[in-house]
Amino acid sequence: MSEDPVTASPYDLRGRSILITGGTGSFGEVFVRRVLADFAPSRLVVFSRDEFKQFEMARRVSRPELRYTVGDVRDPGRLQRVFAGVDVVVHASALKQVTTAELNPIECIRTNVLGAENVINAAIDAGVERVIALSSDKATNPINLYGATKLCSDKLFVAANILAGPASTRFAVVRYGNVVGSRGSVIPFFQERRATGRLPITDIRMTRFWITMEEGVDFVLRALAMMNRGEIFVPKQPSMRIVDLATAIAPECRHDIVGIRPGEKINEVLIPADESPNIREYDDFYVIRPAFHESWGLGSTTSYGGRPGQSVPSDFEYRSDTNSEWMKPGDLYDVTHE
């Protein structure tokens, strides 16, 4: 990250009623702990469909203002009920395993696309003030179904501002790359396989963006403060080659090249060149403004976090292989051994 970050006063969550979908996931638990530690919400609702994960999380995190609520974003009626009286929604619910999505496409669509529509309608009907949806680098120029559903979700949340109208619910999106140590990511997988002395590597050229869970939560809180309507906020993140990551985690292990899996890319893209006219660059993040922002009365707004942004070249892309910032093995060790 930049040494001179653009800062924004956190959106005032004190006394607010907050709900996070997919709240028992890796992001959800860190977000819940952070909000409880730094703010005094009147109510914080963890909404998810897995009662056992809620039971386990409740053993680790329990406060009077914290509510665990079972439900599914596929169920619009349930969302209408639980969104009543909620001020802020963070939408983190998704089916995100690439291979699983390829083999079960309609299930992924029902959660990631139709579920997003249900969240939007429930938020507007309940008069929720602000909604932030979590996206993925795989939503950019997608080649797998998971990425395609996240692209659809991003489009739905951006366009939701038209449905809501100028004086109602605000919607925006946060998009970032791989999260260090998140459930189902490659880092825990490599750590588990270390004992075998061999690590499977899909392709020695493969690169990925990396962000820690704490950085992701921080950025979501900043985006809640900065959002106007329809932006996609992208934090600047370091890249790392998968083969270097494997070496950093288990330097003694042999690498077995197994080939890329269906739906995988060699490199990831967080911002495609086609979006360059709508991008504003800041010290440590980018903003992709909606292409039709003029019709929303946003005009030429270029200030987020209290500083003016800069335009980018017409051929600008934010790619993991051409990134200017790279994660060193020592950096990875620090974040995986905290």
C-alpha positions, 0 to 999 in steps of 0.5 A, spaced: 500 500 500 502 507 499 505 510 504 501 516 503 494 513 503 488 517 502 484 517 508 476 518 510 473 519 516 469 512 517 462 512 516 459 514 523 456 507 525 455 509 532 448 507 534 446 504 527 443 498 525 448 494 521 447 487 517 452 483 514 450 478 509 454 472 509 456 474 516 460 467 518 465 467 512 472 469 513 471 477 512 464 477 516 467 475 522 473 480 522 468 485 520 464 484 526 470 484 530 472 491 528 465 494 528 464 492 535 471 494 537 471 501 534 464 503 534 457 502 538 452 500 533 445 499 536 444 492 532 449 488 528 446 482 525 450 476 522 445 473 516 447 467 513 444 460 512 449 455 516 446 455 523 452 451 525 457 456 523 453 461 526 453 457 533 461 456 532 462 464 531 457 465 537 462 461 541 467 466 539 464 473 538 458 474 543 455 481 545 448 483 547 447 488 540 450 482 536 444 478 533 445 471 529 440 470 524 439 464 519 436 466 512 438 465 505 439 471 500 435 467 495 429 468 499 426 475 498 421 474 503 426 473 509 430 479 506 424 483 507 423 481 514 430 482 517 432 488 513 426 492 517 430 497 521 437 496 518 441 502 516 447 499 513 448 493 509 454 489 507 453 484 502 458 479 503 454 473 501 456 469 495 458 462 492 465 463 490 469 456 489 471 457 481 470 449 480 464 448 484 461 454 480 463 451 473 460 444 475 453 447 479 452 453 475 445 455 476 446 454 484 451 460 483 447 464 479 441 463 484 446 466 490 450 471 486 446 474 481 438 473 483 441 473 491 444 480 489 437 482 486 433 480 492 438 484 497 437 490 492 430 490 492 429 489 500 434 494 501 430 499 497 423 497 500 426 497 507 429 504 506 436 502 508 441 508 507 447 505 504 449 498 501 456 496 500 457 489 495 463 485 495 466 484 488 472 480 486 478 480 481 474 475 477 469 479 475 473 483 470 473 480 463 471 473 466 472 467 463 469 463 469 462 462 471 463 465 478 467 471 475 461 472 470 456 472 476 460 477 480 460 481 474 452 481 473 452 482 481 456 489 480 452 491 474 446 490 479 448 494 484 451 500 480 444 500 477 440 499 483 441 507 484 437 508 478 431 504 482 432 507 488 432 514 486 436 520 488 434 521 495 433 514 497 438 508 498 445 508 496 449 502 493 456 502 491 461 496 490 468 494 493 473 490 488 479 487 490 483 480 489 485 474 493 485 475 501 491 472 505 489 466 509 481 466 507 477 460 507 478 456 501 484 460 499 491 457 496 495 459 502 491 455 507 492 449 502 499 450 501 500 450 509 496 443 509 500 440 504 507 442 506 507 436 510 507 432 504 514 435 501 510 437 495 506 443 493 501 443 486 503 449 482 498 450 476 503 454 472 509 458 474 507 464 470 501 465 474 500 471 478 495 474 483 493 480 487 493 480 495 490 483 500 490 482 508 483 481 511 484 487 515 486 491 509 479 489 506 475 490 512 478 497 513 477 499 505 470 497 506 469 502 512 472 507 508 468 506 502 462 506 506 464 513 508 466 515 501 461 512 497 456 517 493 452 512 488 454 507 483 462 507 484 466 501 484 472 502 489 479 498 488 484 498 493 491 498 490 494 491 492 501 488 491 502 482 486 505 475 487 507 470 483 504 463 485 510 459 485 514 465 489 508 464 494 509 457 495 516 458 496 515 463 501 510 458 505 514 452 504 521 453 501 523 445 502 517 443 498 518 440 491 513 443 486 509 439 481 506 443 475 499 440 474 496 445 469 491 450 470 484 448 472 478 450 468 476 457 469 482 459 471 487 465 468 494 466 468 494 473 471 488 477 474 485 484 472 482 488 477 480 494 472 480 493 464 482 498 459 475 499 457 473 502 464 479 508 463 475 514 461 471 513 468 477 511 473 480 516 478 486 514 481 488 516 488 494 515 492 492 508 494 486 506 491 482 507 484 474 509 483 471 506 477 465 511 476 458 509 473 459 510 466 452 514 466 454 518 472 452 525 469 445 523 469 445 522 476 447 529 478 454 527 480 457 531 474 465 531 474 465 529 482 473 527 482 474 528 490 473 522 494 477 522 501 478 529 501 483 529 495 482 530 488 483 524 484 487 524 477 485 521 470 489 515 467 491 513 460 486 511 455 490 504 455 490 503 463 489 496 466 490 494 473 493 487 472 497 482 477 502 481 472 504 488 470 503 491 477 508 496 480 507 493 487 510 486 489 509 482 495 516 480 498 516 473 501 518 476 508 511 480 507 507 474 506 511 471 512 509 477 516 501 477 515 501 469 515 504 469 522 501 474 526 
